[in-house]
Every structure is written in structure tokens, then in C-alpha cells.
Amino acid sequence: MTQITKQFFSLTLLFVLGIIACSHQPNQWGDEATSKTSVRNDSIAKFFDPQLAAKKAAKLDTFFKHLHKTAKFNGAVLVSQYGKIIYKGAFGYANFSKKDTNTTQTLFQLASVSKQFTAVAIMQLHEKGLIDYNDPVYKFIPNFPYDPSITIRSLLTHCSGIPNYAYALDKVVDKKTPMTNEQIVSLFAKYKPGINYLPNARFNYNNSNYVVLAYIVEKLSGMSFREYAQKKLFAPAGMSKTFIYDPTHTEQVAHAAVGHTPRRGGYWQIPFDHLDGAVGDKGIYSTVEDMYKWDMALNSEKLVKLATLQEAFQPAHHFRNLINKNYGYGWRLQLLDDGSWLTFHTGWWHGFKNYYLHNQKDNSSIIILQNVANHALARVKVAQSILYPEKAWYFMNGESIPEEVEGGHEK
């Protein structure tokens, strides 16, 4: 073998080895973390029983068909357990005027279920050391007009006391132009609308908190929140159909479900307005199948560490009125009979009304997306009881799930 041939062979070998090495690059937390997570998920998957899953699927199908018939449930649903889909279905119309049928690939506005995506974005920045939950908001927004005791954690957990932008800025915005997060923050600084209560004094669900958080993500990342979500949240999770609505590109929602509200025996389409330009608190369009990918990504550390999520799933408040319910970082919490907390979120915006339960303990989920804002979700306890029959007595006797109303205040 000549010297030139030997050199060519060596270079070729190095090139091939390089490709192999690159194709097996560890994730950002290393192979050890990935291995532990895989072992965890594999051990959970072993609990999956196809026969039991089929029985639950049959009961879920019967329930949702009945709900569609009697309570006018109109939307799509997906239920998973032990990391596997056990049931999915779609009911009614995406657009009543066109009679377009809903499918499990239909895009729905997630409404306040969007907040957990904003929270995960903040967690990613936290893991990179770019942000601390106890950092004051003015560190990132120097002209922030409110008390310096308001921190990132205050915003994440809805105890900041800042006013709701939908109402506080109603008289000073041009309602013919979609609002932006930057505009909202600037108008807060300019007009200084009064706070609702002393910072960190109580819990009060408020969309402004997550609009400000999304703006901080933009400042730290150098990207629009829409771009950040696409690159750092949706793409890593494999959510190929999911996006954040942009009012300057209405073609995005040409084939999406339209939000409706019951009216005079029929359904009225709810139009977009200037508030749809703000993001972080709402605005994400997704499908139940993409949301299942999100659920699995949360369980597999594709987005943030499981330890980081565990902190987000812990009750953040110790106020006396929050004994059986609480809030973490972008997730609502419900106290179970064994002392653990069930993790979920609801959403209600412009005719869309949703429920998403994420149970990391057994890699299970209930994803319900509706484009008719009626009371069908009041029966979600039945779906919970089918998934967890051993706790049916608890779910059926428990409190109704909280709802977000159109303006963003908690009911």
C-alpha cells in the first residue's frame, strides 16, 4: 500500500468514525441522563396491558359519543397511559358554516394551555443560567413600573398583582391593530395602570403574567417568541403542525378549527380581535396528536430535565384558600387522596375550551380540545375515572375543574 493510499484510507476511516460519533451525540444533559430517563420510561411502559387498555378505550368511546350527543361536545380527544395512546377520537365540526368535520389532526387554539409552553421556555433559560426564578422583573425590563419584589417566580405562579392588560389598557390601544407583547410592556411603563393587590400577597390568575414572561424570553433569546417556540419547543418535541398564531399571516388558520359559542339554538363564530396579537398567555394552535408528542417530550427530557419539571409541578402557594388546588409554573394542581398533586391546565379563549392532564408518574395524559365554548368539559371527571377507575370515587366527588374566562380572570 502506497503512502498516499494509506493517508486516503486513514482520512476515510476518520470521516466515517466522525459520522458515527455525530449520529450518537448525547443530548444537552449527557448520555447518562438520557439512559436514566429511558430506563424510567421503559419501566413504566411495562405496566401497559393491551386488554385493559382496550376496555378503557371502549368506555371512553362510549362516554365521548354520549357527551357529543347530550352535551354537544365538539372537538377532538386523545388519552394515553404508560406512554401509549389508548384512545383518540373527533366529534362535530371544525367550522359549522362549512360543515368541515373535526379530526385528530384538526388544529385548535390551545388558549391558556399555551401557558405551560411559556413556562418551559423560562425553564430552559433557567437551566442555561440566563435567568433565576428569584430575579426581579426589572432586571430584564428596566422600565418595569411595578414593585421590585415582583420576580420571575411571581409571574410564573400568578401572584404578581400586576393588572390584566385586556382591561387595564383597553382605552389606550388601537383596537384595529393587533397588540404585541412589546407594546403591552411599553404601555404598562407609560401609563402605569394600578396593581390589583400587593405583590406576592395572594394568587390571582392573570394573563398579563405570561405576556411579560414571553417578552422576557424574547429579550434573552434575541428571537421573537413565535420563533423561539418553533425552534426550541415545537421542533424538539416533533410537533410538526403546531404554531403560534400571527395576525399578520391569517393564512395560518385557513384550515384550522374556528371558535364558536352557542347562540339561539345554533353556533356563532367568534372573530379575532386586537388581543390575539399578544402571545405567551395563549395563541398556540395544535392538534391532539401533536399535544401527545408534547406530553411524551416532557417525559423524555427533550425539552428540560425531569428535575426541573418536578419543581414546576410543586404547589407554589401556601394561602389558606388553596388547600385542595394550587398552581405551579404554568400548570394547575389538584390534590389527590394520597397527598400527591395531579398536574393539568384548562383553557378558554374565543370559542375554544380545552383540558390537558399530564401525569408524569405513569406517563399518562387526557387531551381534550374543543371549538365550542359550552359546558361539556364539566363532565371531564368521567374521563378521569375511566382512566383511573381505582380513584373514580375521588374524581366524581371532587370539585369541578377551574375555568379561564374570555378576559383571562379565574372564575
Beta strands, then each sheet from edge to edge (+ up, - down):
strand 1: 75-81
strand 2: 84-91
strand 3: 93-95
strand 4: 100-101
strand 5: 108-109
strand 6: 243-244
strand 7: 260-263
strand 8: 266-269
strand 9: 284-286
strand 10: 325-327
strand 11: 332-335
strand 12: 341-349
strand 13: 352-359
strand 14: 364-370
sheet 1: 2+ 1- 14+ 13- 12+ 11- 10+
sheet 2: 3+ 4-
sheet 3: 5+ 9- 6+
sheet 4: 7+ 8-
end
